[in-house]
Amino acid sequence: MHLTSIRLHPEKYPTTEQYPFSLALFQQTVEIPLTTPVTLLVGENGTGKSTLLEALARKCGIHIWQDGSGRSRHRPNPYEQYLHHFMSIEWTNGRVPGSFFGSDIFQDFVAALEEWAVADPGQLKYFGGESLQSKSHGQSLMAYFTSRYQIEGLYLLDEPETALSPGTQLQLLKLIHQTSKAGHAQFIMATHSPILLACPGASIYSFDHSPVSSIPCEKTEHYRVYREFMADPERFLAELDG
């Protein structure tokens, strides 16, 4: 365990009118204990999982790859990336390195790695020895995960299942479980995948409740929907025309 606690300080927020400070969940949650090597964040879209992960990355000094496009916004939000200023964290034995994975920015990293490899092909040995651009998206993800997670550190993942087949999700689940058991890596992951939510021994926090609360895998909405659909798909399909 590298990181043992995430604390929010709602009393110091600069506003409660703009995102993310406008979310009741961030106003009412004070602490998220990290008591297991794998912590999973689950909840509907827009509940704040990704925002918390990105804020945690900034607080931990972990780089978040950006595409550098500088897209303009119709209504810019000056507070959008400020949550980490009102967050405190507790390390066990001091800060460790790590990485932030987001499926929407992974290709930016792949493109940068390709440019580095032009000047120094040896860079590719850290990711399986081949260009990640020569692989399918799912294969490149697993090559990255398999290589990166052998290194001691704190690993933040934002919905890694997005481009992974169910079989590849099982590969990722096995990798995370075995790596975390080895004792050198800690994972905090936001996911909608019932497969990843089934990680043995993981702590699961629901962002569908305010404040954030611990929940077993079987009680998550994601697990329930998949279980009910697989048990009686005809009922759900019949409702499509209803």
N, C-alpha and C positions, 0 to 999 in steps of 0.2 A: 504494500500500500504506500504509494507516494503522496497522494493527496487524501486528506481525511475529512474535509468539511468545506462546504460552500455556504457563505453567509451573505444575505442581502441586507441592505440598510435603508428600508423605505422612508425612515424619518429624515433622511438626507436627500431624497430625490429632488431634483430641481423643478419638477412639474408632475402633475398627475393627469394632465390633459392630453399628452402626446405619447405615442408608442415609443418605447416599450413600457414606460412608467404608468401608462393608463391602464394596463392590464391588472385586473383585480388579483390575479395570481401572484404577480410580482409585488403588489402592495401588501399581501397577506402572508407570503412565505418569508420566513426569517432564516431558516437553515435547512440545508439538504445534507444530511450525514452521508459520508462515503465509507461504508463499512465492509465492502467486498471488493475484490479486484475488478469485477465487472459491474458497472452501474448502467441501467437502461432507462431511458426517458421515453414515455409513451403518451400519446394524446392526439387529438384531432389537429388538422392543419390550423395554424394561426394561434395556437395556445402558448407559444413562446419557447418551444424546445430548441429550435435552431438559434434563436436569439440568445438564449442562455449559454449554449455551447460556444457561440462566437465570442460572447463576453468573457467566458472562462478562458478561451484561448488567448485573448488579449491580456487578461489578468496574469496568465502564466507565462507570457512572453513567447507564445507559440505563433509562428507565422501563418497567416491565412493568405493563400494565393489568390490574386485578383487578376482579371483579364486586362485591366488598364484602359478599358474603353471610356471610362468617365461619363457614363450615360447621365443625361440630365433628368431631373424629376419635375413633374408638374407642380407639386407642392413639396419642396425639400423639407426634411425633418431634421433639425439640428441636433436632436437628442437620440437619433436612431442607433448610434454606436457608442453611447455613453454609459451603458449599464455597468460596464466593468469598473467605472470610477466609484460605484456605490456597492461594490462587492468586496468581500475579504475571503481569503482562502487559508487553509492550514496545511502545511507540508509536514511530513513525518521527519525527514532528515534533510531538509533543504530542497530547493528547486531541482528538478530533473528536466532533461530535454524531452521533446515529444513532437507530435504532428497533429494537424487538423485535416481531416478528410471531409470534403463535401462533393457529392456527385456532380454538382453543377459547375464546379471549378477544377475538377480533376484534369480535364483536357488542357487547361492552361498550364498545369504542371507538366503534363506529358510533352507539350510543345516546347516548354523551356528546357526540359531534359534533352530533347532532341537537338536543340541548339548547342547545349553544353557538349554533347557527344560528338558534334562536328569537330570541335577543338580538342576534345579529350575523350576518345571512345571508351576509355577505362571507366568512365562514369557509369556505363551500362552494367558493369559487373555487380553493382549494388542492387540491381533490379532484374536479376535472372540472366544477365549477359546479352540480352537482345533488346532491340528498340521496342518500346511499348507501343509505338505507332504501327508496328508490323503485326500486332495481335488484335483480336476482337476486343471490344470494350470490356467485356467480362473477363477475358483472359488477362488483359493489361491490369485490371483492378487486382486480380488475385496475385499476379506477379509482384505488384507493388506491395500488397498486404503481406505476402509471404516473406519478402525481403526486409521490409521496414520493421515489422513487429518482432524480429529477432533481437533488436536493439533495446536496451533498457530505456524505459521512458513512460510518459503519459500520453495516451492516444485518444483523441476525440474524433468521433465519427458521426456524421450527419446523414442519416438514411442511406447507408451504403448499399442496401438491397435494390435501389432504384434500377440498376442496370444488370442485376444478377438473376439468373434463373434459380428456381427452387433448389436444384442440385448444387449450384455454386454457392448459394446461401448456406447450405449444409457444410460445404468446405470452409467457408468463412467462420461459421459457428465452431467447427472443430479447431480451427487455427486459434481463434480467440480463447476458447476454453483451455486448450493445451498451453498456450503461451502465458495466460494469466496464472495457471497452476504452477508454472515454472518459477514464478515469483519476481520476475524482473519487469513485467509490463502491467499497467493498469489501463482499463478501458472505460470510457464514458461515451455512451452511444444513444442517439435518438433514432428510433426505428418504428415502422409500422408492421414489421414482419413477425408473424407468430413463430416462425422458425427461429429467428434470432432472439425473440423474447423467451424462448425455451432454454436459454443458456443455463446450464446447471450452476446453482449457487449464486446467481446474479441477483442484485437488488433492482427492483423495478419501481420507478416513481411515476405516478399518473399526473399528467398536466391537465386532465379533464376535471380535476378537483382543485379547489382553492381553500386553503393553501395546498401546495404539492404534497401528496401523500403516498406512502408505500402501498403496493398492491401486488398480489400474486398473479402470475401469468394467466391463470385460468379465469381471473376476474376482469381482465382487460377487455375492452370493447372489441379490439381487433381479434382476439382469440375467439370471443363469442360469435362474431359474425362469420368467421371462417368455419368454425365448428358447425354452426347451424346450416350454413350453405352446403357443406359437404355431406351433412346428414340427410338433407332433403332439397337438392338443387332444383327439382321440378317445381316446388312451391315458389321459389324465388323467380324462376324463369317465367312462371305463369303470371307473375305480377308485372312483368315488363309491359304487357299490353293492357294492364288494368288502369 
